[in-house]
Amino acid sequence: MYIIQLSVFVENRHGRACDIMEILSENNINILTLSIADTTDFGVMRLIVDKPELAKKVITEAGVICRTTRVIAVPVDHTPGELTKLLKILKDADLSVEYLYAFCVEEHSKPIIVLRPTHREPALKALIAAGIEPVTIEQE
Amino acid sequence: MAILHPEIECMPREELKKLQSERLKWQVARMYERVTLFRKRMDALGLKPSDINGVEDLHKLPFSYKQDLRDYYPYGLFAEPLKDIVRVHASSGTTGKQIVVGYTQKDLDDWADGVARMMVAIGLGEDDFVQVSYGYGLFTGGLGAHGGAEKIGATVIPTSAGNTQRQIQTMVDFGSTALCCTPSYALYLGESIEEMGLKDQLSLKVGIFGAEPWTEDMRHTIENKLNIKAYDIYGLSEIMGPGVSYECECQAGMHVCEDMFIPEIIDPDTGEVLPEGAQGELVFTTITKEGFPLIRYRTRDICELNYEKCACGRTHVRMKKPQGRTDDMLIIRGVNVFPSQIEEVLLKASNGAMPNYQIIVDRVNNNDTLDINVEMTAEMFGDDVKTLAATEKMLENEVRSVLGIGAKIHLCNPKSLPKSEGKAKRVFDNRKLH
């Protein structure tokens, strides 16, 4: 019911994001999507990759702090109001969203929203109860 | 220029030596009786107060150290009953705990007298308005300058530090003729005054600046920006506070108030007294202080002494601006900071697993900056920004509460900082102060 997200600590230093990309490409890891949360001092890069465990291993070996987390991925129609509908379900269940971002993959015709609610299990329940089925994707 | 006490300040050196000898004998005798640590150290050397016949025997006496103030915290080194101590001040220790010093009423009078000598030397008097923008409180700067200004009958404007806009408005409206603060704050004030276009509304004549190292270049910049003469003052809480030594109108070194404090220059490694004019560690013996006297206190300041008579007529020895430190103490925004204090904070915050760290001090727009890079552990990292920001904030608060000044914490990746093994440098002071 979840997909694996990799979160990487990125120091606010010239070329840092590039360094991390290099590690991934050298290990033939493909990125499905990423988003960066930034502050003045550092950022946290969140990635959905095809091989999260391998990515975690090689990034850690390179001396960069990272970890994997489970996030909810929900397909939505590519029309206005779809995200509203989704968020309203969580709002009505008294749940909040820490962050969200979206991506597309070929096997799914619809865009996929990645979201990290404040409370994962209740959020999942609320979504399923509203008839929304989270997706999984192929990850090693 | 005037001299407050010509009979003392211009005393022939032979006479001064006699006065110092008498006072030294008095101090050694009473401290031997009253200060346990001093007596123990004397006994260990097989010395009795009667072995000290004058300043020529000073070199026989045991040294005292900053660590002593920590070991005998808070009142273990006081030489008068606490009922006669009328004030205490405090300063940074080498760890989280501060050090405490105490003053009798006579000590406060002597202290004010030292500062007053300087104020008279640079032309201040009862018609002047002295704005004291040093911090008031446990720090000796504010009340030290305050006491001297009152002693000469000037009008004191006790603004304390901070709130620059109001400082400047006060300076203009109240007609301040003298400014006392740290040199970096003087520069900052100068720049703000330029920006506000108020330079021609100032009545300032002179500035008395100390509590942190500054260069001749800074002096010229301050003098230009504020349209004043800038004078250097030196002191440390352990000995008295500001006014242990000061520049006269000749600005050729700082006169030590030698009727109260005997300076020596020693080799910091061997403890040997070095010949006149040599560079070494500055050591002070307080020969009039009642409440908190110290014999041969190791200041850790690297300095030189000049015994030649000054053109101003004063005979009291002149010390150079300190040229550095024999320990790792930093002076940041006028506050003494020991890297070990920061280390203690990090150790406590990380539950004993000491993270690798780096301390970077710089001066940006005449303001000292303190940045601390701290390596994170994997456990500290969630996938959200909030937790990391909260960790940074927590460390910043802890550092502020221990040091009394703010620092910027930067979390960084494990093993990204040079290892601390061997002689790896943890402290980078990028200011050019000497």
Chai-1 contact restraints between the chains, C-beta under 6 A:
chainA,res_idxA,chainB,res_idxB,connection_type,confidence,min_distance_angstrom,max_distance_angstrom,comment,restraint_id
A,S7,B,D383,contact,1.0,0.0,6.0,A-B,restraint_1
A,F9,B,F381,contact,1.0,0.0,6.0,A-B,restraint_2
A,E11,B,C412,contact,1.0,0.0,6.0,A-B,restraint_3
A,A37,B,V385,contact,1.0,0.0,6.0,A-B,restraint_4
A,T39,B,V385,contact,1.0,0.0,6.0,A-B,restraint_5
A,D41,B,H410,contact,1.0,0.0,6.0,A-B,restraint_6
A,V44,B,V385,contact,1.0,0.0,6.0,A-B,restraint_7
A,G63,B,N413,contact,1.0,0.0,6.0,A-B,restraint_8
A,G63,B,K415,contact,1.0,0.0,6.0,A-B,restraint_9
A,V64,B,N413,contact,1.0,0.0,6.0,A-B,restraint_10
A,I65,B,M376,contact,1.0,0.0,6.0,A-B,restraint_11
A,I65,B,A378,contact,1.0,0.0,6.0,A-B,restraint_12
A,I65,B,F381,contact,1.0,0.0,6.0,A-B,restraint_13
A,I65,B,N413,contact,1.0,0.0,6.0,A-B,restraint_14
A,T69,B,D383,contact,1.0,0.0,6.0,A-B,restraint_15
